[in-house]
Amino acid sequence: MVTGIITDIGEITAITDRGDLHIEISTAYDMDSVAVGASIACSGVCLTVVEKAPGRFRVDVSAETLRHTAKGQWVVGRQLNLERALKVGDELGGHIVTGHVDAVGVITDKSAEGASTRFGIRVPASIAPFIAPKGSVALDGVSLTVNDVVDAIEGTVFFINVIPHTGQWTTFGAKAVGDELNIEIDVLARYLARMRQLVD
């Protein structure tokens, strides 16, 4: 479990195809403090550290993960938003994020709004009911607040604002229209929807 507050931007430095992808990621984390078997969220995907060395760690990415995450994410040179697993007593600065991707969205709009950047993200119909104005969403592992939601015949688009700090300290600074994003809906929305389904 993580909070969606990114603490490092890593970079994929090597990939070996062994059935699953065996991926090496560079990081500024002190790897002496990270155990083999620990979880690190990589652009919203919770992965297990299987090997480590100073300044880098390795994870295995399964075919299932490849099918359900953003295109082009698992290539050498790709930057990833990193967050270590939450410890008991840590500050919950964002919202509860599990590291399980619910769907992939596409950036449809990017525009300046004051010093911030406003993004529009189109989502599949399967998760549209879980996206609500002023609700939380994790995009590539970043905890963000939904500003507006527009439901139309061609699909649902929601809008978020990325402040300069977030743009600088996450991969959002380099995002462009057409890029895909890993989306995790708010876990509370998921449970509320299930409860309502059982009651109805």
Buried (B, 14 or more C-beta within 10 A) or exposed (E): BBBBBBBBBBBBBEBEEEEBBBBBBBBEBEBEEBEEEBBBBBBBBBBEBEEBEEBBBBBBBEEEBEEBBBEEBBEEEBBBBBBBBBEEEEEEEBBBBBBBBBBBBBBBEBEEEEEBBBBBBBBBEEBBEBBBEEBBBBBBBBBBEBBEBEEEEEBBBBBBBBEEEBBEBBBBBEBEEEBBBBBBBBBEBBEEEEEEEEEE
